[in-house]
């Protein structure tokens, strides 16, 4: 895998902002893209799990991709999420994403009911045949996910010409990365982590070409990534990376409990969006105790944040 590919760095997931009545906030979405670019994101991903993709209508998915592409054009690469319940829909979404100007597409396997290996192969073959964009296999172990084996992913990478990358975020993501790299060999151009970057230090050491966290602390993730890159030749930068990670970890662990509500509340506090409401069913609410904890965590992170976007309680 190349160390100089443009597909390298922090590719943030763009949350989908809503108005108080839960309608799509397009201007807020534009501000999120501008914020992410200003904070140094190498790429943007939307709509994906952190975008509340399952809670968007088909028309809204199109609006999200088109808006992100328009705002990011010439400033950051855009990976369009095209996960769907069937290969027919996923293939159509991939065609639409290319027509709208996306730079790549990403998909989990069919996300309603788990497909067989043959069905998963047919699904990705349809995405591959839909256009000419690079395809990321999203190996996800959470709700709606169907974890794929290293052997299956290696087969897809070898057999389908546009399937070139993996986003790995199953339970033991670091060890899985090593297994996928070994199984795929030269058929894979790169592998990125997820899970908000909780395992980024380990993943980086194993050969990850990037990470895909949500974007609310994009500047901090970029600072961590840049320190890791510099740390390949500079021991002081390597120590700096571990220090940034130590300061960042409380927020990453806090996110495991509250999820999307955290992404949006932090974006609201940083003045990027006006409203932090979520559509996700079953999502945890940030009560006064959680809000106080979040304030303390963000206070510790403040020195690492872009001063144009301070986090105000």
C-alpha positions in Angstrom: 0.0 0.0 0.0 1.3 3.4 -0.9 2.3 6.0 1.7 1.7 8.9 -0.6 -1.8 8.2 -2.0 -4.4 11.0 -2.0 -6.5 8.5 -0.1 -4.6 9.1 3.1 -5.5 11.0 6.3 -8.6 12.0 8.2 -11.8 11.4 6.2 -14.5 12.7 8.5 -18.1 11.5 8.5 -20.5 14.4 8.0 -23.5 14.3 10.4 -26.8 15.4 8.9 -28.2 18.5 10.7 -31.9 19.0 11.2 -34.1 21.9 12.1 -36.2 21.7 15.3 -39.0 20.2 13.3 -36.6 17.4 12.1 -36.6 18.7 8.5 -33.2 18.8 6.7 -31.0 21.8 7.5 -29.2 22.3 4.2 -27.5 25.5 5.2 -26.3 23.8 8.4 -24.9 21.0 6.3 -23.0 23.5 4.2 -21.5 25.0 7.4 -20.4 21.5 8.6 -18.5 21.0 5.3 -16.8 24.4 5.6 -16.0 23.7 9.2 -14.4 20.3 8.3 -12.4 21.8 5.5 -11.2 24.7 7.7 -10.1 22.2 10.3 -7.9 20.3 7.8 -10.0 17.3 6.8 -8.4 15.4 4.0 -11.8 14.0 2.9 -15.5 13.9 3.7 -17.9 11.0 3.9 -21.7 11.3 3.6 -24.2 9.9 4.2 -22.9 7.1 6.5 -23.9 5.7 9.9 -22.8 8.9 11.8 -24.9 10.9 9.3 -28.1 9.0 10.5 -28.2 7.6 7.0 -30.9 5.0 7.8 -33.2 7.9 8.9 -32.9 9.9 5.6 -35.4 9.6 2.7 -34.0 8.7 -0.7 -34.4 12.3 -1.8 -32.6 13.6 1.3 -29.7 11.2 0.6 -29.3 12.8 -2.8 -29.5 16.3 -1.3 -26.8 15.4 1.2 -24.4 14.1 -1.4 -25.0 16.9 -3.8 -24.5 19.6 -1.1 -21.3 18.0 0.3 -19.8 17.7 -3.1 -20.7 21.3 -4.0 -19.2 22.7 -0.8 -16.1 20.5 -0.8 -15.2 20.8 -4.5 -11.5 21.5 -4.9 -10.9 21.5 -1.2 -11.4 17.9 0.0 -12.2 14.5 -1.5 -15.8 13.2 -1.1 -16.8 9.6 -0.5 -20.5 9.0 -1.0 -22.2 6.4 1.2 -24.3 4.1 -1.0 -25.3 1.3 1.5 -28.7 -0.1 0.7 -30.9 -3.2 1.3 -30.3 -4.6 -2.2 -27.8 -4.5 -5.0 -30.3 -2.8 -7.3 -30.7 0.2 -5.0 -27.0 0.4 -4.1 -26.0 0.3 -7.8 -28.3 3.1 -8.6 -27.0 5.2 -5.7 -23.5 4.6 -6.9 -24.4 5.8 -10.4 -26.1 8.9 -9.0 -23.1 9.7 -6.7 -20.7 9.6 -9.6 -23.0 11.8 -11.7 -23.1 14.3 -8.8 -19.3 14.5 -8.7 -18.3 12.3 -5.7 -14.7 11.0 -5.8 -15.5 7.5 -4.4 -18.3 5.5 -2.9 -18.5 3.3 0.2 -21.0 0.6 1.2 -21.7 -1.9 3.9 -23.2 -5.2 2.7 -27.0 -5.2 2.4 -28.2 -3.6 5.6 -31.7 -5.0 6.2 -31.2 -8.7 6.4 -27.8 -10.4 6.3 -26.9 -11.6 2.9 -25.1 -14.8 2.1 -21.6 -14.6 0.7 -22.9 -15.1 -2.8 -25.4 -12.2 -2.3 -22.7 -10.0 -0.9 -20.5 -10.7 -3.9 -23.4 -9.8 -6.2 -24.1 -6.7 -4.3 -20.6 -5.3 -4.6 -20.4 -6.4 -8.2 -23.4 -4.2 -8.9 -21.8 -1.3 -7.2 -18.5 -1.9 -9.1 -20.4 -2.1 -12.4 -22.4 1.1 -11.8 -19.5 3.4 -12.7 -15.8 4.0 -12.4 -15.3 5.4 -8.9 -13.1 3.7 -6.3 -15.2 1.6 -3.9 -14.6 1.3 -0.2 -15.8 -1.9 1.5 -17.3 -0.9 4.9 -16.7 -3.8 7.3 -19.0 -2.8 10.2 -20.1 -4.9 13.2 -22.8 -2.6 14.7 -26.6 -2.4 14.0 -27.3 -3.1 10.3 -23.8 -4.4 9.7 -22.7 -7.7 8.3 -19.1 -8.4 9.3 -17.1 -9.8 6.4 -14.1 -12.2 6.7 -10.7 -11.2 5.5 -10.9 -13.9 2.8 -14.2 -12.6 1.4 -12.9 -9.0 1.3 -9.7 -10.1 -0.3 -11.7 -11.9 -3.0 -13.8 -8.8 -3.6 -10.6 -6.6 -3.8 -9.0 -9.0 -6.3 -12.1 -9.8 -8.4 -13.7 -6.3 -8.8 -11.5 -3.7 -10.4 -13.0 -0.6 -8.7 -13.1 -2.2 -5.2 -9.8 -0.9 -3.9 -10.2 0.1 -0.3 -11.6 -1.1 3.1 -13.0 0.7 6.1 -12.5 -1.6 9.0 -14.7 -1.2 12.1 -15.6 -4.6 13.4 -15.0 -5.6 17.0 -11.3 -6.2 17.0 -10.5 -3.7 14.2 -6.7 -3.5 14.7 -6.1 -7.2 14.5 -8.6 -7.5 11.6 -6.7 -4.8 9.7 -3.5 -7.0 9.8 -5.4 -10.0 8.6 -7.0 -8.1 5.7 -3.7 -6.6 4.7 -2.1 -10.1 4.7 -5.0 -11.7 2.8 -5.4 -9.0 0.2 -1.8 -8.2 -0.5 -1.3 -5.9 -3.5 -5.0 -6.0 -4.4 -5.8 -3.4 -1.7 -4.7 0.2 -2.1 -5.5 1.2 1.5 -7.4 0.5 4.7 -8.9 3.0 7.1 -10.3 2.7 10.6 -13.5 3.9 12.1 -14.9 3.9 15.7 -14.1 7.6 16.1 -10.4 6.8 15.9 -10.4 5.1 19.3 -7.8 2.6 18.1 -5.9 4.9 15.7 -2.4 4.5 17.2 -2.6 0.7 16.9 -4.2 0.9 13.5 -1.6 3.3 12.2 1.2 1.1 13.4 -0.4 -1.8 11.4 -0.5 0.2 8.2 -3.8 2.1 8.2 -3.8 4.8 5.5 -6.4 6.9 7.4 -9.3 7.1 9.8 -13.0 8.0 9.4 -14.4 9.6 12.6 -17.3 11.9 12.9 -16.3 15.5 12.2 -17.1 17.5 15.4 -13.4 17.5 16.5 -11.9 17.2 13.1 -9.1 19.6 14.0 -8.0 17.4 16.9 -8.1 14.2 14.8 -6.1 16.0 12.1 -3.5 17.1 14.7 -3.2 13.5 15.9 -2.8 12.2 12.3 -0.2 14.8 11.4 1.8 14.0 14.6 1.6 10.3 13.7 2.9 11.0 10.2 5.7 13.2 11.5 6.5 10.6 14.1 7.8 8.2 11.5 11.0 10.2 11.5 10.7 12.5 14.5 10.6 10.9 18.0 9.3 14.1 19.6 6.3 14.1 17.2 5.7 10.5 18.1 5.5 11.5 21.7 3.2 14.4 20.8 0.9 11.9 19.0 0.5 9.9 22.2 -0.2 13.0 24.2 -2.9 14.2 21.8 -4.4 10.7 22.0 -4.4 10.8 25.8 -6.3 14.1 25.8 -8.7 13.0 23.1 -9.6 9.6 24.5 -12.2 10.7 27.2 -14.3 12.2 24.4 -14.0 9.1 22.3 -15.1 6.9 25.2 -17.9 9.4 26.0 -19.1 9.0 22.4 -19.5 5.2 22.8 -22.4 5.8 25.1 -24.1 8.8 23.5 -23.2 8.5 19.8 -24.9 10.9 17.4 -26.2 13.2 20.1 -22.5 14.0 21.0 -21.5 14.8 17.4 -24.3 17.3 17.0 -24.1 18.9 20.5 -20.4 19.6 20.0 -21.0 21.1 16.5 -23.7 23.3 18.1 -21.4 24.4 20.9 -18.7 25.2 18.3 -21.2 27.5 16.4 -21.4 25.3 13.3 -25.1 24.2 13.5 -28.0 25.8 15.3 -29.8 22.7 16.5 -28.6 19.4 17.9 -31.8 17.3 17.4 -31.5 13.7 16.1 -33.9 11.5 14.2 -32.3 8.3 15.5 -34.7 6.1 17.4 -33.4 4.7 20.7 -30.6 7.3 20.9 -29.5 8.4 24.4 -30.3 11.9 25.5 -27.6 14.1 27.0 -29.0 15.0 30.4 -27.6 17.7 32.7 -25.0 15.3 34.1 -23.8 14.3 30.6 -23.7 17.9 29.5 -21.5 18.8 32.5 -19.2 15.9 31.7 -19.0 17.0 28.1 -18.1 20.5 29.1 -15.2 19.3 31.2 -13.9 17.1 28.4 -14.1 19.9 25.8 -12.3 22.3 28.2 -9.4 19.8 28.2 -9.5 19.6 24.4 -9.7 23.4 23.8 -6.0 24.0 23.3 -6.0 21.6 20.4 -9.1 23.1 18.7 -9.2 25.6 15.8 -9.6 28.9 17.7 -12.2 30.0 15.1 -14.5 27.3 16.4 -14.3 27.3 20.2 -16.6 25.0 22.2 -18.9 27.1 24.3 -21.2 25.5 26.9 
